[in-house]
């Protein structure tokens, strides 16, 4: 049965998030893992839908024409097409990022859809053979058991020796024993970058690296002791986020004791500098 169209406030019960901050965090995790599945235009459409889902965190009933108009204005006439937007919503639905509800007017005619963002799923443990038999190999490529006679065929999977130079080698050396392919290692490090940026400590490279390695080791211990973890990368992000929060608060305490101003980023992106001397009596 279709929903009746109405003001966005009437769909508050469809939100899966307690705050805009929580919604944005889940969107960041979705993009970290699924960004590669979208074209450039589809990503523009998805990010704009996210912005139209801020009033009720994760829920939007904006018309496609309204969203396209906003994109067109931002890109000075070089926006995206309606078909691109629809392809994006279908992909996002198939990937589990959003749920789409059709709505109808009082007269029974179809109205704009209701787009509801889903929470990033908790993770699942890696297959038993991966956890029980960590691989340290000199092979550059993972191949299947069938003999491949096509000498110029591109490899389907690359091992840890192909990881981007942007990922610290210390992190690679720890992760490779459990997840040896380059793409997975890079995805884990991307989650580290997202978390560090969120807590404004992405410049503390040595501390971030140490916390990332510790968090990954805790993830492995958890995977070894339970089957309740359903997606390792999300669980890792949760562990790291908690550690970075403690690190961030510790930095604030030290700045306060030394009366040093600290940088604070508001939800709208505005940067503020907080001076303890101006607030203490």
N, C-alpha and C positions, 0 to 999 in steps of 0.2 A: 504493500500500500504506500502510495506517494505521500510525502509530507506536504502540509499546507504552507505556502510561502508566507513570509512575514518579516518583521524587523529582526536583525541579527541577535538582539537581546533575547529573543524568544527561543534561541537555539543553544543557550548556555549549557544545557545538560549534555550536549554532544562533545564538549571539550574534555580532553583526557589530561589536561595540564592544570596545575594549581596556580601557575603564574606565567607571565610572559617570558621571564628569564628561563624557567624550566622548558618552555616550548622551544625557545631559541637554542638551548643546549641540545635537545633531541634533534632539531633540524640540522645542527652542525654535525652530529654523529651520522645522520642519514647521508648527508652530502659527502662526508669523509669516505664512506663505503660505496655509495651508489652514484656518485657524480659522473663517473665514466660512462654510465648507461645513457646519458642524455647528450643531445647535441648542444651547441652553443646557444642557439635560439630557444631550445626547450629549457635550458638552465635559466635563461632570462625570465621566461614565463613562470617557472617554478619559484624563483626567488621573489618575483612580484606577487605571486599568490600568497607566499609567506607573509609579505608585508600587509596584504589585505586580510590576514588572519590574526591581527594583533589585538583588536578590540575585545574579542572573546578568544583567548589564546588557543590557536590551532583550529579555528572554525571560521569559514567565510562563505557568504552567500552572494558575493559580488557577481554581477553579470560579466560575461566574457567581454562584451563590448566596452565596459567600464575599465576592465583590467588592460585591455589592448590600447585603449586611449591613453591611459597613464604611461604605459611603456613607450608609446609613440611620441608622447610629449618629452619624455626623458631622453630619448634617442634622436630627437629633432627630425622626426619623420621617418627614420629608419627603424621602425619597430618590427614586430613579428606578425605573422598571419594568424587567422583564426584556426586554420588547420594545424599549425605548429603548436598552438596552445592545447588543442584537443589531443594531439599526439602525446604531449607532455602529461596530461592528466591520465591518459590510458596507461602510459608507462609507470607513472607514479602509483597508480592503482594496482597494477600487476606486481610491482615490487613491494607492495605493502606499505608505502609511505602515506597514502591517503585512502580514505573511504569516501565514495561519492553517493549522495542521496538525491534522487530527483524530487523536485517540489512542484506543486501545482497551485494555480490561483483558485479562488472561490468558484469560478465558473467551470473549473475542470481543465482548463488549458495549462500546458506546461510552462513553468516559470524557470528561473535560474537554478542551477544545481547548488546543493549544499556540500562544500568540501570540508572534510574533517581529517586533520592530520593525526596519524597514529604515533604512538610512542615507539622509540627505537627499541627493538626486542632485546631481551636479556639473552645471553649467548649460550651456545651449545658446545660441549667439550669436543676436542678433536677426536678423530677415530682412534680406537684402542691401539692399533698397530703403530700409529704415529707416536703416542705417548709412551708405549712400552719399548719401542725400538727407535730412539732418536738417531738420526742419520748424520754421520759426519763423513762426507764423501768428497772425492776430488773430481767427480764427474761434473762437467759444466752444464749438462742438460739432463732433465728427467725425461726418459723416453718410455714408450709402452713396450710390451713384450714382442710386438710384431716388428720384423725387420723392415727398416725404412730404406729403400733404395733411391729415394729422391734426394740427391746430394745437396741441392740448393733450397730445399724446403726450410722455411723459417721455423725455429723451435716454438712449441706451444707454451712451455714453461721454462723459466730461467731460475737457476739456483742463487744462493746468497752472494756468489762472487759478482753478480750483475747488479747488486743493489746500488742505488744512486749515491754519489759522493756526499750528498746533503745529509745522509744518515750517518751518525757517528759510528765508527768501527767498533767501539766498545759495546754499543747497543746491538749491533749486528752479531757480534761474537756470542752474545748471550742467547738471542732469539733463535739463531740458526739451528741450534740443536733440537728445537721443538717444531719450528716452522721454517723450513729451509728455503722456500721459494722467495725470490726477490720481491714480488708484488705484495705478499703478506707482510714481510718485514717492513716494507715502506708504509703499508697501511697502519701498522702499529705505531710507527714513528710519527705519522701524520696526526694520529690521535694525541700524541704527546704535544705536538705543536699547537693543536687546538686548545688543549687544556692550559698550556703555558700562557697563551695569548689571553685566554679568559681571565686569568688571575694576574695579568700585567707583570709577569715575571719571565717573559721569553728571553730577556737579555742575560739572565743568570744561567748561562749555558751549562756550567759544571754542576751546579746544584740540580738543575732540571734533568740532566743525564743520570745523575746518581739516583734521583727519585724514580725516574722511569725504569731503570734496571731493577731497583728494589720492588717496584710495583709489579713488574713482569714476573719476578721470582715468586711473589705472593700469588699471582694468578696461577702459575704452574703448580704450586703447593695445593691450591684450592681444587684444581682440575684433577689432581692425583687423589684427593681425599673425598670427593663427592661427584655425583652425576647431576646435580641440580643446576649447574651453570650451563646455560643453553647457547651462549654466543661469547666466546673468549674475548673478542676485541671490545665489546661493550662492558664486560666485567672489568677488564683491564683499565678502561677509561674511568670507571667508577672508583677503583682503588687509587689511581693516580690523582683524580680530582680531590679526593679527601686529603691526600698527602700535600698537594699544592695549596689547599686551603689553609692547612696548618702552617706551611711555610710562609704564606702570604701574611697571615695574622702575626706570626713571629716577627716578620720584617716591620710591620706596623708598630708593634710594641717597642722594637729597638729604636725606630724613628721618633716615637713619642718620647722615650726616655732621653734621647739626645736633642729633642726639640727640632727635628728636621722635618720640613714639609714633605708630604708624599703626594704622588700623582694618583688621581681617582677618575675613572671613566664612567660617566653616567650612562643610563640605558639608551639615550638617544645618540650616544657617540661623543658627546661634548666632554672635553677634558677639563678637570678642575684640579687645583692644587690646594691641599688642605694644610694649614699652618697651625700647629698645636699652640704656639705662643699667643695666637689671636683668639683662642677659644677657652683658655684656662684662666681662672681668676687669680 
